[in-house]
Amino acid sequence: TMAQEDGSYPRLNASMLHSRQFVGKIVSLVGCVESFDGTNIQLKCADNATISVHSGDAGFNLPPGTFVELVGFVNEDNTVTLFVTRELTNDFDLDIYNKMLSVQHNPKFAQFFQ
């Protein structure tokens, strides 16, 4: 396995995460918080599917409806261990973002996203 380049994280939606191609990698997921109990975030991703992100004892609050980018490590069970949270504006368009992901992950356009 090739080492992951520092600061370069694949941008994914839930179905891409569940493909299991990214286990053991650091990834970026953008979505809307469905729930957060202080240690686990349920994130509705750009493709409308929900994933679980473990934040540990976060010490912060993410109210439902908050748009965020979460950067973290993909575990064997397809959950993500959180490293970085970035809040986005509340008018973030997940549908357009998901369309961008499908272009970015299309081998035909790979050269534009390296």
Contacts in CASP RR format, 6 or more apart in sequence:
PFRMAT RR
TARGET T0000
AUTHOR 0000-0000-0000
METHOD contacts of the structure
MODEL  1
TMAQEDGSYPRLNASMLHSRQFVGKIVSLVGCVESFDGTNIQLKCADNAT
ISVHSGDAGFNLPPGTFVELVGFVNEDNTVTLFVTRELTNDFDLDIYNKM
LSVQHNPKFAQFFQ
4 25 0 8 1.000
4 26 0 8 1.000
9 25 0 8 1.000
9 26 0 8 1.000
9 27 0 8 1.000
9 28 0 8 1.000
9 71 0 8 1.000
9 72 0 8 1.000
10 16 0 8 1.000
10 22 0 8 1.000
10 25 0 8 1.000
10 27 0 8 1.000
10 28 0 8 1.000
11 27 0 8 1.000
11 28 0 8 1.000
11 29 0 8 1.000
11 30 0 8 1.000
11 101 0 8 1.000
11 104 0 8 1.000
12 22 0 8 1.000
12 27 0 8 1.000
12 28 0 8 1.000
12 29 0 8 1.000
12 45 0 8 1.000
12 101 0 8 1.000
13 29 0 8 1.000
13 45 0 8 1.000
13 46 0 8 1.000
13 47 0 8 1.000
13 49 0 8 1.000
13 98 0 8 1.000
13 101 0 8 1.000
14 29 0 8 1.000
14 45 0 8 1.000
14 47 0 8 1.000
14 49 0 8 1.000
14 50 0 8 1.000
14 51 0 8 1.000
15 47 0 8 1.000
15 49 0 8 1.000
16 22 0 8 1.000
16 101 0 8 1.000
16 105 0 8 1.000
17 27 0 8 1.000
17 29 0 8 1.000
17 45 0 8 1.000
17 51 0 8 1.000
17 74 0 8 1.000
17 78 0 8 1.000
17 80 0 8 1.000
18 49 0 8 1.000
18 78 0 8 1.000
20 78 0 8 1.000
22 74 0 8 1.000
23 74 0 8 1.000
23 75 0 8 1.000
23 76 0 8 1.000
23 78 0 8 1.000
24 73 0 8 1.000
24 74 0 8 1.000
24 75 0 8 1.000
25 73 0 8 1.000
25 74 0 8 1.000
26 71 0 8 1.000
26 72 0 8 1.000
26 73 0 8 1.000
26 74 0 8 1.000
26 83 0 8 1.000
27 71 0 8 1.000
27 72 0 8 1.000
27 73 0 8 1.000
27 74 0 8 1.000
27 80 0 8 1.000
28 69 0 8 1.000
28 70 0 8 1.000
28 71 0 8 1.000
28 72 0 8 1.000
29 43 0 8 1.000
29 45 0 8 1.000
29 51 0 8 1.000
29 53 0 8 1.000
29 69 0 8 1.000
29 70 0 8 1.000
29 71 0 8 1.000
29 80 0 8 1.000
30 45 0 8 1.000
30 46 0 8 1.000
30 67 0 8 1.000
30 68 0 8 1.000
30 69 0 8 1.000
30 70 0 8 1.000
30 88 0 8 1.000
30 92 0 8 1.000
30 94 0 8 1.000
30 97 0 8 1.000
31 43 0 8 1.000
31 44 0 8 1.000
31 45 0 8 1.000
31 46 0 8 1.000
31 67 0 8 1.000
31 68 0 8 1.000
31 69 0 8 1.000
31 70 0 8 1.000
31 92 0 8 1.000
31 94 0 8 1.000
32 43 0 8 1.000
32 44 0 8 1.000
32 65 0 8 1.000
32 66 0 8 1.000
32 67 0 8 1.000
32 68 0 8 1.000
32 94 0 8 1.000
33 41 0 8 1.000
33 42 0 8 1.000
33 43 0 8 1.000
33 44 0 8 1.000
33 62 0 8 1.000
33 63 0 8 1.000
33 64 0 8 1.000
33 65 0 8 1.000
33 66 0 8 1.000
33 67 0 8 1.000
33 68 0 8 1.000
34 42 0 8 1.000
34 43 0 8 1.000
34 44 0 8 1.000
34 50 0 8 1.000
34 64 0 8 1.000
34 65 0 8 1.000
35 41 0 8 1.000
35 42 0 8 1.000
35 64 0 8 1.000
36 42 0 8 1.000
36 55 0 8 1.000
36 58 0 8 1.000
36 61 0 8 1.000
36 62 0 8 1.000
36 63 0 8 1.000
36 64 0 8 1.000
38 55 0 8 1.000
38 56 0 8 1.000
38 57 0 8 1.000
38 58 0 8 1.000
38 59 0 8 1.000
38 61 0 8 1.000
39 54 0 8 1.000
39 55 0 8 1.000
39 56 0 8 1.000
39 57 0 8 1.000
39 58 0 8 1.000
40 52 0 8 1.000
40 53 0 8 1.000
40 54 0 8 1.000
40 55 0 8 1.000
41 52 0 8 1.000
41 53 0 8 1.000
41 54 0 8 1.000
41 55 0 8 1.000
41 62 0 8 1.000
41 70 0 8 1.000
41 82 0 8 1.000
42 50 0 8 1.000
42 51 0 8 1.000
42 52 0 8 1.000
42 53 0 8 1.000
43 50 0 8 1.000
43 51 0 8 1.000
43 52 0 8 1.000
43 53 0 8 1.000
43 68 0 8 1.000
43 70 0 8 1.000
44 50 0 8 1.000
44 94 0 8 1.000
45 51 0 8 1.000
45 94 0 8 1.000
46 94 0 8 1.000
46 95 0 8 1.000
46 97 0 8 1.000
46 98 0 8 1.000
46 101 0 8 1.000
47 98 0 8 1.000
47 101 0 8 1.000
48 94 0 8 1.000
51 78 0 8 1.000
51 79 0 8 1.000
51 80 0 8 1.000
52 79 0 8 1.000
52 80 0 8 1.000
53 70 0 8 1.000
53 72 0 8 1.000
53 79 0 8 1.000
53 80 0 8 1.000
53 81 0 8 1.000
53 82 0 8 1.000
54 75 0 8 1.000
54 79 0 8 1.000
54 80 0 8 1.000
54 81 0 8 1.000
54 82 0 8 1.000
55 82 0 8 1.000
55 85 0 8 1.000
56 82 0 8 1.000
58 82 0 8 1.000
60 85 0 8 1.000
62 68 0 8 1.000
62 85 0 8 1.000
62 87 0 8 1.000
65 90 0 8 1.000
66 87 0 8 1.000
66 90 0 8 1.000
67 87 0 8 1.000
67 88 0 8 1.000
67 89 0 8 1.000
67 90 0 8 1.000
67 92 0 8 1.000
67 94 0 8 1.000
68 85 0 8 1.000
68 86 0 8 1.000
68 87 0 8 1.000
68 88 0 8 1.000
69 84 0 8 1.000
69 85 0 8 1.000
69 86 0 8 1.000
69 88 0 8 1.000
70 80 0 8 1.000
70 82 0 8 1.000
70 84 0 8 1.000
70 85 0 8 1.000
70 86 0 8 1.000
71 82 0 8 1.000
71 83 0 8 1.000
71 84 0 8 1.000
71 85 0 8 1.000
71 86 0 8 1.000
72 80 0 8 1.000
72 81 0 8 1.000
72 82 0 8 1.000
72 83 0 8 1.000
72 84 0 8 1.000
73 80 0 8 1.000
73 81 0 8 1.000
73 83 0 8 1.000
74 80 0 8 1.000
75 81 0 8 1.000
103 109 0 8 1.000
104 113 0 8 1.000
END
